[in-house]
Amino acid sequence: MMKPGNFLASLLVGMLLSACDAPLQTVSLTTDDFRFIPEMVEVKTSAPLSITIYNAGRETHEFDSPVLMYSVQMPDGSNMSSGGSGISLQPGSRVRLVVAPPPGTYLYICRRKGHANMTGTIIVMQS
């Protein structure tokens, strides 16, 4: 059964892909046991950003970035919030998000107990 967070992310990706005409920049993140690979990513603001997160570890992980999640635009113009719980990724699972964030620095984290040092950064530079 699909978790509510994964269902919402899948639904959101479908809606955003149908609404975006610009080519996507793609970023792949991997969660391994207690780290994100890579820990830092730099992209330009010239096109929407497709982020694929794959859990290659043996533990369940989360991807949470409250500020980045606020940049996800719904077709009705509203914003999506992660609600503080993040997107849960079971071992071997993958999720894809499409965002169009303004220039800035966006931190992401796994909020699972014992995973406190599992963080990363996406830097969006003005194109």
ROVEXRO-125871 format. One line per field, with one value per atom (N, C-alpha, C, O): atom name; residue in three letters; y negated, x, z. Coordinates in Angstrom, 3 decimals. Atoms other than C-alpha are relative to their C-alpha. Layout:
% ROVEXRO-125871
kolpa	[CA_...];
vexke	[ALA_...];
north	[Y_...];
east	[X_...];
up	[Z_...];
***
This chain:
% ROVEXRO-125871
kolpa	[N_CA_C_O_N_CA_C_O_N_CA_C_O_N_CA_C_O_N_CA_C_O_N_CA_C_O_N_CA_C_O_N_CA_C_O_N_CA_C_O_N_CA_C_O_N_CA_C_O_N_CA_C_O_N_CA_C_O_N_CA_C_O_N_CA_C_O_N_CA_C_O_N_CA_C_O_N_CA_C_O_N_CA_C_O_N_CA_C_O_N_CA_C_O_N_CA_C_O_N_CA_C_O_N_CA_C_O_N_CA_C_O_N_CA_C_O_N_CA_C_O_N_CA_C_O_N_CA_C_O_N_CA_C_O_N_CA_C_O_N_CA_C_O_N_CA_C_O_N_CA_C_O_N_CA_C_O_N_CA_C_O_N_CA_C_O_N_CA_C_O_N_CA_C_O_N_CA_C_O_N_CA_C_O_N_CA_C_O_N_CA_C_O_N_CA_C_O_N_CA_C_O_N_CA_C_O_N_CA_C_O_N_CA_C_O_N_CA_C_O_N_CA_C_O_N_CA_C_O_N_CA_C_O_N_CA_C_O_N_CA_C_O_N_CA_C_O_N_CA_C_O_N_CA_C_O_N_CA_C_O_N_CA_C_O_N_CA_C_O_N_CA_C_O_N_CA_C_O_N_CA_C_O_N_CA_C_O_N_CA_C_O_N_CA_C_O_N_CA_C_O_N_CA_C_O_N_CA_C_O_N_CA_C_O_N_CA_C_O_N_CA_C_O_N_CA_C_O_N_CA_C_O_N_CA_C_O_N_CA_C_O_N_CA_C_O_N_CA_C_O_N_CA_C_O_N_CA_C_O_N_CA_C_O_N_CA_C_O_N_CA_C_O_N_CA_C_O_N_CA_C_O_N_CA_C_O_N_CA_C_O_N_CA_C_O_N_CA_C_O_N_CA_C_O_N_CA_C_O_N_CA_C_O_N_CA_C_O_N_CA_C_O_N_CA_C_O_N_CA_C_O_N_CA_C_O_N_CA_C_O_N_CA_C_O_N_CA_C_O_N_CA_C_O_N_CA_C_O_N_CA_C_O_N_CA_C_O_N_CA_C_O_N_CA_C_O_N_CA_C_O_N_CA_C_O_N_CA_C_O_N_CA_C_O_N_CA_C_O_N_CA_C_O_N_CA_C_O_N_CA_C_O_N_CA_C_O_N_CA_C_O_N_CA_C_O_N_CA_C_O_N_CA_C_O_N_CA_C_O_N_CA_C_O_N_CA_C_O_N_CA_C_O_N_CA_C_O_N_CA_C_O_N_CA_C_O_N_CA_C_O];
vexke	[MET_MET_MET_MET_MET_MET_MET_MET_LYS_LYS_LYS_LYS_PRO_PRO_PRO_PRO_GLY_GLY_GLY_GLY_ASN_ASN_ASN_ASN_PHE_PHE_PHE_PHE_LEU_LEU_LEU_LEU_ALA_ALA_ALA_ALA_SER_SER_SER_SER_LEU_LEU_LEU_LEU_LEU_LEU_LEU_LEU_VAL_VAL_VAL_VAL_GLY_GLY_GLY_GLY_MET_MET_MET_MET_LEU_LEU_LEU_LEU_LEU_LEU_LEU_LEU_SER_SER_SER_SER_ALA_ALA_ALA_ALA_CYS_CYS_CYS_CYS_ASP_ASP_ASP_ASP_ALA_ALA_ALA_ALA_PRO_PRO_PRO_PRO_LEU_LEU_LEU_LEU_GLN_GLN_GLN_GLN_THR_THR_THR_THR_VAL_VAL_VAL_VAL_SER_SER_SER_SER_LEU_LEU_LEU_LEU_THR_THR_THR_THR_THR_THR_THR_THR_ASP_ASP_ASP_ASP_ASP_ASP_ASP_ASP_PHE_PHE_PHE_PHE_ARG_ARG_ARG_ARG_PHE_PHE_PHE_PHE_ILE_ILE_ILE_ILE_PRO_PRO_PRO_PRO_GLU_GLU_GLU_GLU_MET_MET_MET_MET_VAL_VAL_VAL_VAL_GLU_GLU_GLU_GLU_VAL_VAL_VAL_VAL_LYS_LYS_LYS_LYS_THR_THR_THR_THR_SER_SER_SER_SER_ALA_ALA_ALA_ALA_PRO_PRO_PRO_PRO_LEU_LEU_LEU_LEU_SER_SER_SER_SER_ILE_ILE_ILE_ILE_THR_THR_THR_THR_ILE_ILE_ILE_ILE_TYR_TYR_TYR_TYR_ASN_ASN_ASN_ASN_ALA_ALA_ALA_ALA_GLY_GLY_GLY_GLY_ARG_ARG_ARG_ARG_GLU_GLU_GLU_GLU_THR_THR_THR_THR_HIS_HIS_HIS_HIS_GLU_GLU_GLU_GLU_PHE_PHE_PHE_PHE_ASP_ASP_ASP_ASP_SER_SER_SER_SER_PRO_PRO_PRO_PRO_VAL_VAL_VAL_VAL_LEU_LEU_LEU_LEU_MET_MET_MET_MET_TYR_TYR_TYR_TYR_SER_SER_SER_SER_VAL_VAL_VAL_VAL_GLN_GLN_GLN_GLN_MET_MET_MET_MET_PRO_PRO_PRO_PRO_ASP_ASP_ASP_ASP_GLY_GLY_GLY_GLY_SER_SER_SER_SER_ASN_ASN_ASN_ASN_MET_MET_MET_MET_SER_SER_SER_SER_SER_SER_SER_SER_GLY_GLY_GLY_GLY_GLY_GLY_GLY_GLY_SER_SER_SER_SER_GLY_GLY_GLY_GLY_ILE_ILE_ILE_ILE_SER_SER_SER_SER_LEU_LEU_LEU_LEU_GLN_GLN_GLN_GLN_PRO_PRO_PRO_PRO_GLY_GLY_GLY_GLY_SER_SER_SER_SER_ARG_ARG_ARG_ARG_VAL_VAL_VAL_VAL_ARG_ARG_ARG_ARG_LEU_LEU_LEU_LEU_VAL_VAL_VAL_VAL_VAL_VAL_VAL_VAL_ALA_ALA_ALA_ALA_PRO_PRO_PRO_PRO_PRO_PRO_PRO_PRO_PRO_PRO_PRO_PRO_GLY_GLY_GLY_GLY_THR_THR_THR_THR_TYR_TYR_TYR_TYR_LEU_LEU_LEU_LEU_TYR_TYR_TYR_TYR_ILE_ILE_ILE_ILE_CYS_CYS_CYS_CYS_ARG_ARG_ARG_ARG_ARG_ARG_ARG_ARG_LYS_LYS_LYS_LYS_GLY_GLY_GLY_GLY_HIS_HIS_HIS_HIS_ALA_ALA_ALA_ALA_ASN_ASN_ASN_ASN_MET_MET_MET_MET_THR_THR_THR_THR_GLY_GLY_GLY_GLY_THR_THR_THR_THR_ILE_ILE_ILE_ILE_ILE_ILE_ILE_ILE_VAL_VAL_VAL_VAL_MET_MET_MET_MET_GLN_GLN_GLN_GLN_SER_SER_SER_SER];
north	[1.181_0.000_-1.242_-1.291_1.236_-3.475_-0.891_-1.096_0.927_-5.821_-1.301_-1.675_1.258_-9.105_-1.008_-1.673_0.950_-11.196_0.360_-0.522_-0.434_-9.092_-0.187_-0.557_0.210_-9.237_-1.469_-1.805_1.437_-13.028_-0.441_-1.222_0.372_-13.344_0.478_-0.270_-0.521_-11.114_-0.800_-1.120_0.800_-13.035_-1.379_-1.884_1.335_-16.355_-0.014_-0.936_-0.068_-15.301_0.063_-0.636_-0.104_-14.312_-1.320_-1.699_1.289_-17.627_-1.027_-1.797_0.983_-19.661_0.276_-0.652_-0.319_-17.802_-0.391_-0.807_0.388_-18.455_-1.516_-2.020_1.459_-22.168_-0.690_-1.873_0.622_-22.774_0.222_1.355_-0.107_-23.521_-0.061_0.394_0.157_-24.301_1.354_2.204_-1.243_-21.500_0.065_-0.963_-0.188_-20.054_0.175_0.802_-0.348_-20.085_1.213_1.271_-1.183_-16.732_0.142_-0.112_-0.264_-15.915_1.347_1.609_-1.291_-12.427_0.000_-0.281_-0.140_-11.969_1.444_2.065_-1.354_-8.647_-0.080_-0.751_-0.138_-7.893_1.341_2.380_-1.211_-5.387_0.025_-0.892_-0.029_-4.338_-1.162_-1.157_1.171_-7.673_-1.088_-1.840_1.128_-9.980_-0.146_0.813_0.284_-11.635_-0.095_-0.637_0.075_-11.282_-0.635_-0.082_0.869_-13.897_-0.836_-0.965_0.846_-16.138_-1.435_-2.176_1.347_-19.321_0.047_0.724_0.069_-20.091_-1.467_-2.224_1.357_-23.327_0.068_0.846_0.080_-24.165_-1.467_-2.345_1.361_-27.254_-0.157_0.833_0.270_-28.920_0.029_-0.271_0.092_-28.637_0.957_0.692_-0.984_-25.601_0.669_0.684_-0.745_-23.632_1.133_1.598_-0.994_-21.084_1.292_1.289_-1.328_-17.375_0.675_0.884_-0.644_-15.718_1.430_1.656_-1.405_-11.918_0.446_0.275_-0.473_-10.429_1.508_1.999_-1.460_-6.726_0.454_-0.025_-0.540_-4.817_1.288_2.342_-1.154_-2.467_0.671_1.664_-0.525_-1.814_1.125_1.555_-1.056_0.836_-0.553_0.184_0.674_-1.700_-0.805_-1.186_0.953_-3.717_-1.390_-1.690_1.372_-7.327_-0.965_-0.567_1.054_-10.624_-1.065_-1.288_1.194_-13.529_-1.123_-1.117_1.146_-16.766_-1.265_-1.355_1.310_-20.309_-0.998_-1.369_0.862_-22.609_-1.221_-1.547_1.196_-25.708_0.386_-0.278_-0.450_-23.824_0.472_0.191_-0.502_-22.142_-1.144_-0.989_1.136_-25.575_-0.550_-1.281_0.503_-26.289_0.887_0.561_-0.865_-23.417_-0.668_-0.883_0.697_-25.108_0.990_1.835_-0.790_-23.441_-0.713_-1.927_0.630_-24.070_-1.130_-2.053_1.069_-26.211_-1.210_-2.159_1.129_-28.533_0.101_-0.725_-0.146_-27.289_0.682_1.241_-0.628_-26.030_1.292_1.452_-1.240_-22.570_-0.124_-0.670_-0.032_-22.169_1.446_2.277_-1.373_-19.043_0.335_1.505_-0.252_-19.455_0.480_0.954_-0.356_-18.729_1.475_1.856_-1.429_-14.968_0.546_1.658_-0.456_-14.684_1.098_1.521_-1.087_-12.043_1.245_1.272_-1.235_-8.539_0.881_1.063_-0.877_-6.233_1.331_1.390_-1.339_-2.514_0.461_-0.054_-0.501_-0.599_0.456_1.171_-0.366_-0.203_-0.853_-0.646_0.823_-2.840_-1.301_-1.693_1.237_-6.038_-0.934_-0.487_1.010_-9.287_-1.110_-1.368_1.096_-12.146_-1.224_-1.140_1.270_-15.776_-0.967_-0.890_1.053_-18.696_-1.328_-1.578_1.300_-22.175_-1.071_-0.775_1.144_-25.624_-1.055_-2.104_0.918_-27.325_-1.243_-1.190_1.201_-30.888_0.196_1.141_-0.119_-31.457_0.050_-0.658_-0.115_-30.449_1.304_2.092_-1.208_-27.723_0.777_0.238_-0.845_-24.839_1.216_2.037_-1.126_-22.395_1.140_0.903_-1.156_-18.863_0.925_0.917_-0.791_-16.345_1.267_1.318_-1.176_-12.890_-0.192_-0.307_0.264_-13.382_1.269_1.190_-1.244_-9.725_-0.019_-0.559_-0.053_-9.109_0.695_1.781_-0.540_-8.527_-0.402_-0.025_0.401_-10.088_-1.496_-2.120_1.456_-13.610_-0.608_-1.763_0.556_-14.039_0.234_-0.050_-0.308_-12.992_-1.231_-1.401_1.264_-16.353_-0.251_0.423_0.409_-17.987_-1.386_-1.969_1.360_-21.258_-0.052_0.516_0.323_-22.323_-1.509_-2.266_1.422_-25.688_-0.338_0.212_0.441_-27.382_-1.372_-2.340_1.241_-30.061_-0.709_-0.070_0.827_-32.907_0.360_0.455_-0.351_-31.994_-1.240_-1.143];
east	[0.841_0.000_0.885_1.884_-0.777_1.305_-0.281_-1.436_0.139_1.939_-0.607_-0.405_0.622_-0.050_0.998_0.693_-0.996_3.114_0.489_0.681_-0.447_4.257_-1.102_-0.823_1.125_0.777_-0.102_-0.262_0.080_0.690_1.131_0.909_-1.139_4.169_-0.211_0.065_0.241_3.233_-1.072_-0.926_1.073_0.014_0.507_0.201_-0.532_1.827_0.935_0.876_-0.925_4.540_-0.774_-0.434_0.800_1.940_-0.630_-0.622_0.635_0.129_1.030_0.771_-1.018_3.331_0.599_0.854_-0.574_4.726_-0.938_-0.486_0.935_1.563_-0.090_-0.478_0.107_1.725_1.289_1.260_-1.296_5.440_0.383_0.379_-0.456_6.608_1.524_2.098_-1.452_10.239_0.675_0.146_-0.733_12.835_0.404_0.666_-0.328_13.616_1.494_2.174_-1.325_16.940_-0.234_-1.242_0.203_17.396_1.101_2.275_-0.921_19.011_-0.383_-1.561_0.241_19.369_0.685_1.879_-0.528_19.806_-0.200_-1.211_0.103_20.465_0.111_0.992_-0.147_19.816_0.666_0.204_-0.685_22.242_-0.153_-0.745_0.192_22.398_0.735_1.955_-0.386_22.709_0.748_1.524_-0.525_23.751_-0.750_-1.324_0.512_22.505_1.204_2.244_-1.052_24.620_-0.600_-1.565_-1.009_25.527_-0.598_-1.817_0.451_25.353_-0.267_-0.968_0.238_25.405_-0.184_0.551_0.322_23.885_-0.171_-0.784_0.191_24.073_-0.736_-0.373_0.780_21.515_-0.263_-0.024_0.357_20.400_-1.516_-2.247_1.433_16.985_-0.623_-1.809_0.482_16.626_-1.138_-1.886_1.039_14.291_-0.461_0.275_0.463_12.155_0.972_1.723_-0.931_14.027_-0.739_-1.698_0.525_13.204_0.974_2.142_-0.840_14.530_-0.489_-1.636_0.319_14.599_0.803_2.021_-0.653_15.364_-0.188_-1.316_0.026_16.253_0.586_1.643_-0.494_16.655_0.763_0.163_-0.863_19.618_0.402_1.129_-0.389_19.935_-0.889_-1.817_0.781_18.572_-1.051_-1.910_0.917_16.677_-1.027_-0.783_0.950_13.550_0.569_1.088_-0.488_14.513_-1.100_-2.120_0.924_12.705_0.759_1.950_-0.516_13.270_-0.915_-2.107_0.789_12.131_0.807_1.977_-0.587_12.877_-1.148_-1.657_1.189_10.127_0.044_-0.969_-0.077_11.368_-0.093_-0.801_0.060_11.907_-1.405_-1.888_1.348_8.495_-0.985_-1.951_0.881_6.861_0.115_-0.769_-0.147_8.202_-0.696_-0.713_0.757_6.170_-1.345_-2.123_1.239_3.319_-1.060_-0.800_1.143_-0.065_-0.634_-0.478_0.620_-2.023_-0.970_-1.153_0.927_-4.542_0.726_0.080_-0.783_-1.682_0.364_1.131_-0.334_-1.514_1.356_1.885_-1.288_1.684_-0.205_-1.197_0.029_2.397_0.980_2.069_-0.899_3.912_0.226_-0.674_-0.283_5.622_-0.697_-0.755_0.728_3.662_0.884_0.373_-0.906_6.770_0.326_1.162_-0.249_6.721_0.893_1.404_-0.854_8.673_-0.639_-1.762_0.445_8.307_0.763_1.992_-0.611_8.961_0.407_-0.349_-0.526_11.119_0.420_1.365_-0.363_11.204_1.244_1.507_-1.166_14.387_-0.395_-1.380_0.244_14.534_-1.031_-1.278_1.026_11.862_0.594_1.703_-0.445_12.118_-1.192_-2.333_1.034_10.159_0.572_1.775_-0.433_10.295_-0.853_-2.080_0.663_9.434_0.401_1.518_-0.329_9.285_-0.286_-1.403_0.126_9.898_0.612_1.411_-0.573_10.699_0.357_-0.284_-0.341_12.417_0.729_1.467_-0.777_13.718_1.436_1.714_-1.382_17.462_0.048_-0.691_-0.151_18.536_0.667_1.060_-0.595_19.920_-1.084_-1.760_1.062_17.606_0.611_1.271_-0.507_18.501_-1.012_-2.219_0.880_17.103_0.557_1.755_-0.353_17.123_-0.842_-1.953_0.771_16.053_-0.332_0.572_0.427_14.011_-0.217_-0.740_0.174_14.005_0.888_1.994_-0.752_15.158_1.345_1.407_-1.345_18.918_0.682_1.832_-0.561_19.480_0.330_0.295_-0.159_20.283_1.055_0.916_-1.062_23.436_-0.255_0.616_0.329_21.691_-0.647_-1.865_0.464_21.437_0.669_1.631_-0.589_22.170_-0.489_-1.328_0.313_21.905_-0.165_0.634_0.167_20.524_0.151_-0.574_-0.226_21.853_-0.541_-0.092_0.579_19.759_0.587_0.350_-0.681_21.805_-0.764_-1.395_0.627_20.474_0.638_1.861_-0.571_20.870_0.234_0.709];
up	[0.000_0.000_0.000_0.717_0.106_-0.900_1.203_1.574_-1.124_2.032_-0.483_-1.639_0.413_2.010_-0.563_-1.553_0.486_1.557_-1.393_-2.230_1.319_-1.415_-1.033_-2.173_0.914_-2.975_-0.378_-1.552_0.253_-2.599_-0.925_-1.850_0.843_-4.121_-1.431_-2.370_1.347_-7.091_-0.723_-1.903_0.580_-7.688_-0.385_-1.465_0.231_-7.417_-1.207_-2.021_1.134_-9.882_-1.307_-2.261_1.217_-12.463_-0.378_-1.549_0.277_-12.143_-0.446_-1.371_0.350_-12.301_-1.378_-2.145_1.305_-15.292_-1.124_-2.190_1.051_-17.245_-0.137_-1.191_0.029_-16.348_-0.435_-0.774_0.298_-17.079_-1.457_-1.940_1.379_-20.610_-0.105_-1.095_0.026_-19.720_0.219_0.934_-0.255_-19.871_1.465_2.089_-1.410_-16.455_0.211_-0.600_-0.502_-14.653_0.883_1.588_-0.825_-12.964_1.035_0.763_-1.102_-9.636_0.579_0.824_-0.646_-8.192_1.351_1.461_-1.351_-4.460_0.425_0.097_-0.534_-2.777_1.512_2.049_-1.439_0.856_0.242_-0.228_-0.408_2.234_1.504_2.073_-1.436_5.817_0.656_0.824_-0.781_7.618_-0.770_-0.180_0.765_4.746_-1.315_-1.832_1.336_1.562_-0.930_-0.555_1.001_-1.573_-1.248_-1.775_-0.604_-2.720_1.125_1.247_-1.102_0.318_-0.446_0.244_0.511_-1.793_-1.519_-2.238_1.429_-5.201_-0.353_0.400_0.500_-7.220_-1.329_-2.211_1.234_-9.920_-0.326_0.503_0.438_-11.897_0.056_0.073_-0.023_-11.791_-1.382_-1.514_1.376_-15.577_-0.340_-1.282_0.306_-15.498_1.288_2.275_-1.180_-13.029_0.332_-0.525_-0.521_-10.951_0.320_1.093_-0.292_-10.925_0.961_0.630_-1.012_-7.765_0.184_0.569_-0.237_-7.620_1.214_1.262_-1.220_-4.209_0.074_0.037_-0.059_-3.973_1.335_1.745_-1.263_-0.701_-0.269_-0.478_0.223_-1.185_1.308_1.306_-1.308_2.539_0.491_-0.194_-0.639_4.878_0.951_1.435_-0.922_7.019_-0.783_-1.928_0.555_6.301_0.215_1.290_-0.100_5.603_-0.390_-0.952_0.397_5.120_-0.770_-0.553_0.660_2.793_0.428_0.123_-0.435_4.369_-0.225_0.146_0.238_3.295_0.013_-1.045_-0.089_4.587_-0.905_-1.524_0.837_2.742_-1.478_-2.236_1.386_-0.544_-0.356_-1.453_0.260_-0.258_-0.221_-0.968_0.209_-0.045_-1.418_-1.862_1.371_-3.558_-1.018_-2.205_0.901_-5.036_-0.251_0.678_0.360_-6.905_-0.470_-1.326_0.433_-7.245_-1.199_-1.334_1.169_-10.476_0.354_-0.441_-0.389_-8.551_0.576_1.020_-0.497_-7.475_1.469_1.964_-1.416_-3.872_0.142_-0.819_-0.285_-2.243_0.764_1.475_-0.755_-0.872_1.148_0.973_-1.154_2.595_0.381_0.248_-0.411_3.863_1.306_1.685_-1.230_7.101_1.132_2.147_-1.077_9.164_0.086_0.906_-0.118_8.557_-1.107_-0.971_1.081_5.305_-0.822_-0.549_0.865_2.615_0.420_0.367_-0.477_3.925_-1.173_-2.127_1.048_1.796_0.617_1.403_-0.451_2.505_-0.765_-1.851_0.732_1.540_-1.410_-1.592_1.392_-2.251_-0.712_-1.900_0.663_-2.931_-0.513_-0.153_0.634_-4.939_-0.093_-0.210_0.159_-5.137_-0.869_-0.850_0.873_-7.640_0.289_0.334_-0.235_-6.922_-1.093_-1.606_0.957_-9.334_0.682_1.135_-0.656_-7.927_-0.896_-1.785_0.717_-9.293_1.041_1.107_-1.083_-6.354_-0.483_-1.467_0.299_-6.448_0.475_1.214_-0.469_-5.919_1.526_2.210_-1.450_-2.434_0.373_-0.489_-0.549_-0.222_0.721_1.597_-0.535_0.671_0.686_0.049_-0.771_3.409_-0.061_-0.089_-0.117_3.445_1.067_1.353_-1.161_6.264_0.065_-0.462_-0.385_7.362_1.480_2.307_-1.375_10.553_0.829_1.940_-0.756_11.628_1.242_1.217_-1.256_15.194_-0.239_-0.815_0.164_15.246_-1.296_-1.522_1.292_11.795_-0.021_-1.082_-0.147_13.064_-0.919_-1.321_0.851_10.956_-1.481_-2.304_1.387_7.734_-0.626_-0.588_0.557_5.965_-1.347_-1.716_1.261_2.639_-0.374_0.313_0.439_0.722_-1.512_-2.257_1.412_-2.644_-0.115_0.532_0.227_-3.817_-1.384_-2.390_1.260_-6.503_-0.305_0.418_0.376_-8.279_-1.102_-1.944_1.051_-10.424_-1.333_-1.429_1.312_-14.094_-0.832_-1.964];
***
